[in-house]
Amino acid sequence: MTPKLILSRVSRRPVRILISACAVAIVTFVTYRVVPVNMTTAGFVYLLLVLVIASTWGFAESAVTSVLAYVAFDFFFVPPVPAFGAAKTEDWVALFSFLATSLIASRLSATIKRRTCEAVSAEQALRQTQADLAHVNRMTTMGELTASLAHEVNQPIAAAITDANTCLRWLKPDDPNVQEARDAASRILKDAKRAADIVSRISLLFKKGIAQQELVDVNEVIQEMFVLLRNEANRYSIYVRSDCASDLPKIMADRVQLQQVFMNLILNAIDAMKVVNTVRELTIKSERRGHNDVLISVSDTGMGLPAEQADQIFNAFFTTKPQGTGMGLRISRSIVESHGGRLWAENNSPRGASFHFTLSSKAAAHE
């Protein structure tokens, strides 16, 4: 533990002033008795002490330290020694220069410290606000997907019930078939695990908290979102296709935030294809870009980007949906940029739109 850290834990001003006075006394004793130094060196040491006090506590404590240091500097180091007052005009100039410099440095250091603390507090508040907004966006989206998510959970549960009944039939007392019963029980375990995995993924999206960085397999996240959103795509007869490269590097990222980006982009693509009467196809592609970057594309065959408003789709509160909040794409871009990437969109030919974003594995390489 450093001396500065110890000092920063002292909270009461009278105690701080007393400690400041003791610090001046210690510096005076060391520079005058233990390791005698000249006037210039002593002034520098006192000034350094004033700066440490100012940056650790504040202007009041550093001002007191400045006055005490001025008195000690005058008495012990400015000729005639030891006595108050100076024998020469230049020594008086040195004294008042020291006092003025220490007071000005105290004020500047205290101001810098205060503004730094304010900036840190503002940044923390901004991050918390962004996290809360992203959480609200996830809650809203998950609420809209209640029916689809319930269907995804019901499927493995229904399969497990069927396998349980099959297992009971194979275990009839008159003619039991242990092997068939064992196979049915294995399928029950598999279905139960599948249901638990789906619930776990849904729970992660409902989770509220600070970002947690970890090594993430992007293709794995894509498959997880396919499982959660598959039934939503089936409701509108949308064919879902993935084209995932096998040589992708892992990304240092927050898994839940990446899931939110994929969920926003996939649901936007589904919404864009609800009203078209042609072939509906959703394609998610991942590929390696250079040595460290991963490029992900989400493409659809829907209505495409709004004419003459394509540059506004990432603006906050801009939406083309009757029930939209206009925050999904804005939040998605913020998440991608916070991971060192870039998110953009373009129209497809002859129809539809593609959203592309990059992620970098450089952060993972430094781990």
C-alpha positions in Angstrom: 0.0 0.0 0.0 1.5 3.3 -1.1 1.7 6.4 1.2 -0.7 8.3 -1.1 -3.3 5.5 -0.8 -3.0 5.6 3.0 -3.5 9.4 3.0 -6.5 9.2 0.7 -8.4 7.1 3.2 -8.2 9.8 5.9 -11.6 11.6 5.8 -11.7 14.3 8.4 -10.2 17.7 7.6 -8.6 18.5 11.1 -6.8 15.1 11.0 -5.6 15.8 7.5 -4.3 19.2 8.5 -2.5 17.7 11.5 -1.0 15.0 9.2 0.1 17.8 6.8 1.8 19.6 9.6 3.6 16.4 10.7 4.7 15.9 7.1 6.2 19.3 7.0 8.0 18.7 10.3 9.4 15.4 9.0 10.6 16.9 5.8 12.3 19.7 7.7 14.0 17.4 10.1 15.3 15.1 7.3 16.5 17.9 5.0 18.0 20.0 7.9 19.4 17.4 10.2 19.6 14.0 8.7 20.6 14.8 5.1 21.4 18.5 5.0 20.6 20.1 1.7 20.9 23.6 0.2 18.1 26.2 -0.1 17.1 25.2 -3.7 16.8 21.5 -2.9 14.8 22.2 0.2 12.4 24.4 -1.7 11.9 21.7 -4.3 11.2 19.1 -1.6 8.6 21.3 0.1 6.9 22.1 -3.2 6.7 18.4 -4.0 5.1 17.8 -0.6 2.5 20.5 -1.3 1.6 18.9 -4.6 1.2 15.5 -3.1 -1.1 16.9 -0.4 -3.1 18.9 -3.0 -3.6 15.9 -5.4 -4.5 13.6 -2.5 -6.9 15.8 -0.5 -7.6 19.3 -1.6 -6.8 23.0 -1.6 -7.4 23.7 2.1 -5.0 21.1 3.3 -2.4 22.0 0.7 -2.7 25.8 1.5 -2.0 25.1 5.2 0.9 22.9 4.1 2.2 25.8 1.8 2.1 28.3 4.8 3.9 25.8 7.1 6.4 25.0 4.5 7.0 28.7 3.9 7.7 29.3 7.6 10.0 26.3 7.9 11.8 27.2 4.6 12.4 30.7 5.9 13.6 29.7 9.3 15.9 26.8 8.4 17.1 27.4 4.9 17.0 31.1 4.0 20.0 33.0 5.4 20.5 34.0 8.2 19.9 30.5 9.6 18.2 29.7 11.9 16.1 32.8 12.0 13.1 34.5 10.4 13.5 37.0 7.6 16.1 37.2 4.8 19.4 39.1 4.7 19.3 39.8 1.0 16.7 41.1 -1.4 17.0 38.1 -3.7 16.3 35.8 -0.7 13.1 37.7 0.0 12.2 37.2 -3.7 12.9 33.5 -3.4 10.7 33.2 -0.3 7.7 35.0 -1.8 8.2 33.1 -5.1 8.1 29.8 -3.2 4.9 30.8 -1.3 3.2 32.0 -4.5 4.3 28.9 -6.5 3.1 26.5 -3.8 -0.3 28.2 -3.5 -0.8 28.3 -7.2 0.3 24.7 -7.7 -2.1 23.8 -4.8 -5.0 25.4 -6.5 -4.2 23.9 -9.9 -3.7 20.4 -8.5 -6.9 20.5 -6.5 -8.8 21.8 -9.5 -7.4 19.1 -11.7 -8.3 16.5 -9.1 -11.9 17.8 -8.7 -12.5 17.9 -12.5 -11.0 14.4 -12.9 -13.3 13.0 -10.3 -16.2 14.8 -12.0 -15.2 13.4 -15.4 -14.9 9.8 -14.0 -18.3 10.1 -12.2 -19.9 11.4 -15.4 -18.4 8.6 -17.5 -19.6 6.0 -14.9 -23.1 7.5 -15.0 -23.0 7.4 -18.8 -22.0 3.8 -18.9 -24.7 2.9 -16.3 -27.3 4.7 -18.4 -26.2 2.9 -21.6 -26.3 -0.4 -19.7 -29.8 0.3 -18.4 -31.0 1.4 -21.8 -29.6 -1.8 -23.4 -31.3 -3.8 -20.7 -34.7 -2.1 -21.4 -34.2 -2.8 -25.1 -33.6 -6.5 -24.3 -36.6 -6.7 -22.0 -38.9 -5.1 -24.7 -37.6 -7.5 -27.4 -37.9 -10.5 -25.2 -41.5 -9.5 -24.3 -42.4 -9.5 -28.0 -40.9 -13.0 -28.4 -42.8 -14.6 -25.5 -44.8 -16.9 -27.7 -41.9 -18.0 -29.8 -39.7 -18.6 -26.7 -42.4 -20.6 -25.0 -42.7 -22.8 -28.1 -38.9 -23.4 -28.1 -39.0 -24.5 -24.4 -42.2 -26.6 -24.9 -40.7 -28.7 -27.7 -38.0 -30.5 -25.6 -40.4 -30.8 -22.7 -43.1 -32.4 -24.8 -40.4 -34.7 -26.3 -39.3 -35.7 -22.8 -42.9 -36.5 -21.7 -43.3 -38.7 -24.8 -40.0 -40.5 -24.1 -41.0 -41.0 -20.4 -44.3 -42.7 -21.4 -42.3 -44.8 -23.9 -39.9 -45.8 -21.1 -42.8 -46.8 -18.8 -44.3 -49.0 -21.6 -40.9 -50.8 -22.1 -40.8 -51.5 -18.3 -44.1 -53.3 -18.1 -43.9 -56.2 -15.6 -45.1 -58.8 -18.1 -42.5 -58.2 -20.8 -39.8 -55.6 -19.8 -37.2 -54.4 -22.4 -34.5 -52.9 -20.4 -32.4 -51.8 -23.4 -35.3 -49.9 -25.0 -36.2 -48.3 -21.6 -32.6 -47.2 -21.2 -32.6 -45.6 -24.6 -35.8 -43.8 -23.8 -34.3 -42.6 -20.5 -31.2 -41.3 -22.4 -33.5 -39.3 -24.7 -35.3 -37.9 -21.7 -31.9 -36.6 -20.3 -31.0 -35.2 -23.7 -34.4 -33.4 -24.0 -34.2 -32.1 -20.5 -30.7 -30.7 -21.1 -31.9 -29.1 -24.3 -34.7 -27.3 -22.4 -32.3 -26.3 -19.6 -29.9 -24.8 -22.2 -32.7 -22.7 -23.8 -33.9 -21.4 -20.4 -30.3 -20.6 -19.6 -29.8 -18.6 -22.8 -33.0 -16.7 -22.1 -32.0 -16.0 -18.5 -28.7 -14.5 -19.8 -30.6 -12.0 -21.9 -32.7 -11.0 -19.0 -29.6 -10.5 -16.8 -28.9 -7.0 -15.8 -25.3 -6.0 -14.8 -22.0 -4.6 -16.0 -20.3 -5.9 -19.1 -18.2 -9.0 -18.5 -15.5 -9.6 -21.0 -14.6 -13.2 -22.0 -13.3 -15.2 -25.0 -16.3 -15.7 -27.2 -16.8 -18.0 -30.2 -18.9 -15.9 -32.6 -20.2 -18.9 -34.5 -21.4 -20.4 -31.2 -23.3 -17.1 -30.4 -24.9 -17.3 -33.9 -26.1 -20.8 -33.3 -27.5 -19.9 -29.9 -29.6 -17.1 -31.5 -30.8 -19.4 -34.2 -32.2 -21.7 -31.5 -34.0 -18.8 -29.7 -35.3 -17.1 -32.9 -36.0 -20.2 -35.1 -39.7 -20.4 -34.3 -40.1 -16.6 -34.9 -38.7 -17.1 -38.4 -40.9 -20.2 -39.0 -44.0 -18.2 -38.2 -43.4 -16.1 -41.3 -42.1 -18.9 -43.5 -38.6 -17.5 -43.5 -35.8 -19.7 -44.6 -32.8 -19.3 -42.3 -29.3 -20.0 -43.7 -25.9 -19.7 -42.0 -22.5 -19.5 -43.7 -20.0 -19.6 -40.9 -16.2 -19.8 -41.5 -14.5 -22.4 -39.4 -11.2 -20.5 -38.9 -12.5 -17.6 -36.9 -10.4 -16.3 -34.0 -12.2 -16.0 -30.6 -13.2 -12.5 -29.7 -12.8 -10.8 -26.3 -16.3 -9.5 -25.7 -19.4 -9.5 -23.5 -21.4 -12.5 -24.6 -24.8 -11.0 -23.7 -24.2 -7.8 -25.5 -23.2 -9.7 -28.7 -26.4 -11.8 -28.4 -28.3 -8.5 -28.2 -26.7 -7.2 -31.4 -27.6 -10.5 -33.2 -31.1 -10.5 -31.8 -31.8 -6.9 -32.9 -30.4 -7.5 -36.4 -32.2 -10.8 -36.9 -35.5 -9.5 -35.7 -35.2 -6.4 -37.9 -34.6 -8.7 -40.9 -37.7 -10.8 -40.0 -39.8 -7.7 -39.6 -38.6 -6.5 -43.1 -39.7 -9.7 -44.7 -43.1 -10.1 -43.1 -44.9 -8.0 -45.7 -43.1 -9.3 -48.9 -44.8 -11.9 -51.1 -41.6 -13.3 -52.6 -39.0 -15.8 -51.3 -38.1 -14.9 -47.7 -34.5 -15.8 -46.9 -32.4 -14.7 -43.9 -28.6 -15.3 -44.2 -26.0 -14.9 -41.5 -22.4 -15.1 -42.6 -19.2 -14.9 -40.6 -15.8 -14.7 -42.2 -12.3 -13.8 -41.3 -11.1 -10.3 -42.3 -7.3 -10.0 -42.2 -5.4 -11.5 -39.2 -7.4 -10.1 -36.3 -10.8 -9.1 -37.5 -14.1 -11.0 -37.9 -16.8 -9.8 -40.3 -20.4 -10.7 -39.7 -23.2 -10.1 -42.1 -27.0 -10.4 -41.6 -28.8 -10.2 -44.9 -32.5 -10.5 -45.8 -34.8 -10.3 -48.9 -37.2 -7.8 -47.4 -38.1 -4.2 -48.2 -34.6 -2.8 -48.0 -33.5 0.4 -46.3 -35.9 3.3 -46.3 -35.5 5.5 -49.3 -33.7 8.8 -48.7 -33.4 7.9 -45.0 -30.7 5.2 -45.0 -28.3 7.4 -43.2 -30.7 7.9 -40.3 -31.4 4.3 -39.3 -28.7 4.4 -36.6 -30.0 7.6 -35.1 -31.7 7.3 -31.7 -35.5 7.2 -31.8 -35.6 6.8 -35.6 -37.9 3.9 -36.6 -40.0 2.8 -39.5 -42.0 0.4 -37.3 -45.4 1.4 -35.9 -44.5 -0.1 -32.5 -40.7 0.5 -32.7 -38.7 2.4 -30.1 -36.0 3.5 -32.5 -33.2 2.4 -30.1 -32.3 -1.2 -31.3 -29.9 -0.2 -34.1 -28.5 2.7 -32.0 -27.7 0.4 -29.1 -26.3 -2.2 -31.5 -23.9 0.2 -33.0 -22.8 1.4 -29.5 -22.2 -2.1 -28.5 -20.1 -2.9 -31.6 -18.1 0.3 -31.3 -17.4 -0.4 -27.6 -15.8 -3.7 -28.8 -13.6 -1.8 -31.2 -15.7 -2.7 -34.3 -17.9 -0.9 -36.8 -21.6 -1.5 -37.8 -23.0 -0.3 -41.2 -25.8 -1.2 -43.6 -26.4 -1.3 -47.3 -29.2 -2.3 -49.7 -29.0 -5.6 -51.6 -29.7 -6.2 -55.2 -32.4 -6.7 -56.3 -34.1 -6.3 -52.9 -33.4 -6.6 -49.2 -30.7 -5.2 -47.0 -27.5 -6.3 -45.3 -26.1 -5.3 -42.0 -22.4 -5.8 -41.5 -20.3 -5.4 -38.4 -16.7 -6.1 -37.6 -15.1 -7.4 -34.3 -11.4 -7.5 -33.5 -9.6 -10.3 -31.8 -6.6 -8.1 -30.9 -7.9 -7.8 -27.3 -8.0 -11.6 -27.0 -4.4 -11.8 -28.3 -3.2 -9.7 -25.4 -4.8 -11.9 -22.8 
